[in-house]
Amino acid sequence: MKKAKGILLYSGGLDSLLAARVLLEQNIELIGIHFLPETLKESYRVIFIRIPVSVQMVMILAAGILLYHMRAYDVLPFIYFRF
């Protein structure tokens, strides 16, 4: 049987680490992605808004294709929201 895989978006807080621990105990292989600092995200937003709409659409399409291929490799979705 194949080992399940997942991507964990984590903030570095205790709840993110606990979610990772629970998934690891369930024998799910994780790839961790840490959130970017707000100033860096804001600079990327400004750059994205300033580029032509056609380039924005190509970038969105590329992100969609990447997500589709990730699904094809048996990556199990685990979405954890902190409220």
GIVENUR-V837354 format. One record per pair of residues at least 4 apart in sequence whose ideal C-beta (glycine too) atoms are under 7 Angstrom apart, sorted by sequence separation. I is the first residue (numbers start at 1). GAP is how many residues later the second one is. If there is no record, write none. Layout:
i={I;I}
gap={GAP;GAP}
//
This chain:
i={12;14;15;16;17;18;19;20;21;22;24;36;38;39;40;41;42;43;44;45;46;47;51;53;54;55;56;57;58;59;60;61;62;63;64;65;66;67;68;69;71;11;23;36;51;70;10;24;23;48;10;20;8;8;20;8;6;6;8;10;12;5;3;4;5;6;7;8;9;10;11;4;3;7;9;28;23;19;15;7;5;6;5;6;5;2;4;6}
gap={4;4;4;4;4;4;4;4;4;4;4;4;4;4;4;4;4;4;4;4;4;4;4;4;4;4;4;4;4;4;4;4;4;4;4;4;4;4;4;4;4;5;5;5;5;5;6;6;7;8;10;10;11;12;12;15;17;22;22;22;22;23;24;24;24;24;24;24;24;24;24;25;26;26;26;48;55;61;67;68;69;69;70;70;71;72;72;72}
//
